[in-house]
Amino acid sequence: MRIGRVFQEQHHWVQSEAHLLRVQNLTKQLVIVHNRRCQLELSKSYMNHIVHSSVVHDIRKAEIPEGIL
């Protein structure tokens, strides 16, 4: 979440902390279901990395001019 807060401070387009928490929760649910459904046998640690990394899902917006956003 700290990374998300840093982006939020530096870029006005970053969504609220509540949005980032929702993204993390949805990512967690998706990773668990996908892991089970596809029998990937991902470790909990690996799945947690995916969940925590989801806070930077909008990072590409940093390169898009504000007028387009």
Backbone as JSON Lines, residues from 0, in Angstrom:
{"i":0,"aa":"M","n":[0.83,-1.19,0.0],"ca":[0.0,0.0,0.0],"c":[0.87,1.25,0.0]}
{"i":1,"aa":"R","n":[2.07,1.17,0.54],"ca":[2.94,2.34,0.58],"c":[3.26,2.8,-0.84]}
{"i":2,"aa":"I","n":[3.5,1.86,-1.75],"ca":[3.77,2.23,-3.14],"c":[2.57,2.96,-3.72]}
{"i":3,"aa":"G","n":[1.38,2.44,-3.45],"ca":[0.16,3.09,-3.93],"c":[0.02,4.5,-3.41]}
{"i":4,"aa":"R","n":[0.36,4.71,-2.14],"ca":[0.28,6.04,-1.55],"c":[1.27,7.0,-2.19]}
{"i":5,"aa":"V","n":[2.46,6.5,-2.49],"ca":[3.47,7.35,-3.14],"c":[2.98,7.8,-4.5]}
{"i":6,"aa":"F","n":[2.43,6.87,-5.3],"ca":[1.89,7.24,-6.6],"c":[0.72,8.21,-6.45]}
{"i":7,"aa":"Q","n":[-0.09,7.99,-5.44],"ca":[-1.24,8.86,-5.2],"c":[-0.78,10.28,-4.89]}
{"i":8,"aa":"E","n":[0.29,10.42,-4.14],"ca":[0.81,11.75,-3.8],"c":[1.42,12.44,-5.01]}
{"i":9,"aa":"Q","n":[2.05,11.67,-5.88],"ca":[2.76,12.25,-7.02],"c":[1.88,12.44,-8.25]}
{"i":10,"aa":"H","n":[0.81,11.68,-8.35],"ca":[-0.03,11.73,-9.55],"c":[-1.5,11.83,-9.13]}
{"i":11,"aa":"H","n":[-2.14,12.88,-9.57],"ca":[-3.53,13.11,-9.17],"c":[-4.49,12.04,-9.68]}
{"i":12,"aa":"W","n":[-4.11,11.32,-10.74],"ca":[-5.01,10.34,-11.33],"c":[-5.11,9.05,-10.55]}
{"i":13,"aa":"V","n":[-4.21,8.83,-9.6],"ca":[-4.24,7.59,-8.83],"c":[-5.49,7.6,-7.95]}
{"i":14,"aa":"Q","n":[-6.16,6.48,-7.94],"ca":[-7.4,6.36,-7.18],"c":[-7.12,6.37,-5.68]}
{"i":15,"aa":"S","n":[-8.19,6.44,-4.93],"ca":[-8.09,6.51,-3.48],"c":[-7.54,5.21,-2.89]}
{"i":16,"aa":"E","n":[-7.16,5.28,-1.64],"ca":[-6.69,4.09,-0.94],"c":[-7.78,3.03,-0.9]}
{"i":17,"aa":"A","n":[-9.04,3.46,-0.78],"ca":[-10.15,2.5,-0.77],"c":[-10.2,1.74,-2.1]}
{"i":18,"aa":"H","n":[-9.96,2.44,-3.2],"ca":[-9.93,1.79,-4.52],"c":[-8.81,0.76,-4.57]}
{"i":19,"aa":"L","n":[-7.63,1.14,-4.07],"ca":[-6.49,0.21,-4.11],"c":[-6.76,-1.02,-3.25]}
{"i":20,"aa":"L","n":[-7.44,-0.85,-2.12],"ca":[-7.79,-1.99,-1.28],"c":[-8.8,-2.9,-1.98]}
{"i":21,"aa":"R","n":[-9.77,-2.29,-2.69],"ca":[-10.73,-3.1,-3.46],"c":[-10.02,-3.9,-4.54]}
{"i":22,"aa":"V","n":[-9.08,-3.25,-5.22],"ca":[-8.31,-3.93,-6.26],"c":[-7.54,-5.1,-5.66]}
{"i":23,"aa":"Q","n":[-6.92,-4.88,-4.51],"ca":[-6.18,-5.97,-3.86],"c":[-7.11,-7.11,-3.47]}
{"i":24,"aa":"N","n":[-8.26,-6.78,-2.92],"ca":[-9.21,-7.84,-2.51],"c":[-9.7,-8.63,-3.71]}
{"i":25,"aa":"L","n":[-10.04,-7.94,-4.79],"ca":[-10.5,-8.65,-6.0],"c":[-9.37,-9.49,-6.6]}
{"i":26,"aa":"T","n":[-8.17,-8.95,-6.6],"ca":[-7.02,-9.69,-7.11],"c":[-6.81,-10.96,-6.29]}
{"i":27,"aa":"K","n":[-6.92,-10.84,-4.98],"ca":[-6.75,-12.01,-4.11],"c":[-7.78,-13.09,-4.44]}
{"i":28,"aa":"Q","n":[-9.03,-12.68,-4.59],"ca":[-10.08,-13.63,-4.92],"c":[-9.8,-14.31,-6.27]}
{"i":29,"aa":"L","n":[-9.41,-13.51,-7.26],"ca":[-9.13,-14.06,-8.59],"c":[-7.95,-15.02,-8.58]}
{"i":30,"aa":"V","n":[-6.9,-14.65,-7.87],"ca":[-5.71,-15.5,-7.82],"c":[-6.03,-16.84,-7.14]}
{"i":31,"aa":"I","n":[-6.78,-16.8,-6.07],"ca":[-7.15,-18.03,-5.36],"c":[-7.97,-18.94,-6.26]}
{"i":32,"aa":"V","n":[-8.99,-18.38,-6.91],"ca":[-9.86,-19.18,-7.78],"c":[-9.08,-19.71,-8.98]}
{"i":33,"aa":"H","n":[-8.28,-18.86,-9.6],"ca":[-7.51,-19.28,-10.78],"c":[-6.5,-20.36,-10.4]}
{"i":34,"aa":"N","n":[-5.83,-20.19,-9.28],"ca":[-4.87,-21.18,-8.81],"c":[-5.54,-22.54,-8.61]}
{"i":35,"aa":"R","n":[-6.71,-22.52,-7.97],"ca":[-7.44,-23.76,-7.71],"c":[-7.97,-24.37,-9.0]}
{"i":36,"aa":"R","n":[-8.6,-23.53,-9.82],"ca":[-9.24,-24.01,-11.04],"c":[-8.24,-24.61,-12.03]}
{"i":37,"aa":"C","n":[-7.1,-23.97,-12.16],"ca":[-6.09,-24.43,-13.12],"c":[-5.05,-25.36,-12.48]}
{"i":38,"aa":"Q","n":[-5.23,-25.65,-11.19],"ca":[-4.33,-26.52,-10.45],"c":[-2.86,-26.1,-10.63]}
{"i":39,"aa":"L","n":[-2.62,-24.8,-10.42],"ca":[-1.28,-24.25,-10.62],"c":[-0.34,-24.53,-9.46]}
{"i":40,"aa":"E","n":[-0.91,-24.79,-8.3],"ca":[-0.12,-25.04,-7.09],"c":[0.84,-23.88,-6.76]}
{"i":41,"aa":"L","n":[0.35,-22.65,-6.92],"ca":[1.14,-21.48,-6.57],"c":[1.29,-21.4,-5.06]}
{"i":42,"aa":"S","n":[2.44,-21.0,-4.61],"ca":[2.65,-20.86,-3.17],"c":[1.88,-19.63,-2.65]}
{"i":43,"aa":"K","n":[1.59,-19.65,-1.37],"ca":[0.91,-18.49,-0.76],"c":[1.76,-17.24,-0.91]}
{"i":44,"aa":"S","n":[3.07,-17.4,-0.78],"ca":[3.98,-16.27,-0.91],"c":[3.88,-15.66,-2.31]}
{"i":45,"aa":"Y","n":[3.88,-16.5,-3.32],"ca":[3.79,-16.01,-4.7],"c":[2.45,-15.31,-4.94]}
{"i":46,"aa":"M","n":[1.37,-15.9,-4.43],"ca":[0.06,-15.28,-4.59],"c":[0.01,-13.93,-3.87]}
{"i":47,"aa":"N","n":[0.65,-13.84,-2.71],"ca":[0.7,-12.57,-1.98],"c":[1.46,-11.51,-2.76]}
{"i":48,"aa":"H","n":[2.52,-11.91,-3.46],"ca":[3.27,-10.97,-4.3],"c":[2.36,-10.41,-5.39]}
{"i":49,"aa":"I","n":[1.56,-11.26,-5.99],"ca":[0.63,-10.81,-7.04],"c":[-0.37,-9.82,-6.45]}
{"i":50,"aa":"V","n":[-0.94,-10.17,-5.31],"ca":[-1.93,-9.3,-4.66],"c":[-1.32,-7.95,-4.31]}
{"i":51,"aa":"H","n":[-0.16,-7.95,-3.71],"ca":[0.47,-6.69,-3.3],"c":[0.92,-5.86,-4.5]}
{"i":52,"aa":"S","n":[1.26,-6.51,-5.59],"ca":[1.68,-5.8,-6.8],"c":[0.51,-5.13,-7.52]}
{"i":53,"aa":"S","n":[-0.69,-5.55,-7.21],"ca":[-1.86,-5.02,-7.91],"c":[-2.07,-3.52,-7.68]}
{"i":54,"aa":"V","n":[-1.46,-2.95,-6.63],"ca":[-1.66,-1.53,-6.35],"c":[-1.05,-0.64,-7.43]}
{"i":55,"aa":"V","n":[-0.18,-1.18,-8.26],"ca":[0.42,-0.38,-9.32],"c":[-0.22,-0.7,-10.68]}
{"i":56,"aa":"H","n":[-1.46,-1.18,-10.66],"ca":[-2.12,-1.57,-11.9],"c":[-2.34,-0.4,-12.86]}
{"i":57,"aa":"D","n":[-2.34,0.81,-12.4],"ca":[-2.56,1.98,-13.26],"c":[-1.27,2.73,-13.59]}
{"i":58,"aa":"I","n":[-0.15,2.12,-13.38],"ca":[1.13,2.82,-13.53],"c":[1.34,3.39,-14.93]}
{"i":59,"aa":"R","n":[0.81,2.75,-15.95],"ca":[0.99,3.24,-17.32],"c":[0.31,4.58,-17.53]}
{"i":60,"aa":"K","n":[-0.66,4.91,-16.71],"ca":[-1.32,6.21,-16.84],"c":[-0.34,7.37,-16.62]}
{"i":61,"aa":"A","n":[0.77,7.1,-15.99],"ca":[1.76,8.14,-15.72],"c":[2.32,8.72,-17.02]}
{"i":62,"aa":"E","n":[2.27,7.95,-18.08],"ca":[2.82,8.38,-19.36],"c":[1.77,9.03,-20.27]}
{"i":63,"aa":"I","n":[0.51,8.98,-19.87],"ca":[-0.56,9.51,-20.7],"c":[-0.87,10.94,-20.26]}
{"i":64,"aa":"P","n":[-0.89,11.88,-21.21],"ca":[-1.18,13.28,-20.87],"c":[-2.52,13.43,-20.16]}
{"i":65,"aa":"E","n":[-2.58,14.37,-19.23],"ca":[-3.78,14.58,-18.43],"c":[-5.01,14.84,-19.29]}
{"i":66,"aa":"G","n":[-4.86,15.56,-20.38],"ca":[-5.98,15.86,-21.27],"c":[-6.65,14.63,-21.84]}
{"i":67,"aa":"I","n":[-5.88,13.58,-22.05],"ca":[-6.44,12.34,-22.58],"c":[-7.15,11.54,-21.49]}
{"i":68,"aa":"L","n":[-6.6,11.6,-20.27],"ca":[-7.23,10.89,-19.17],"c":[-8.57,11.5,-18.84]}
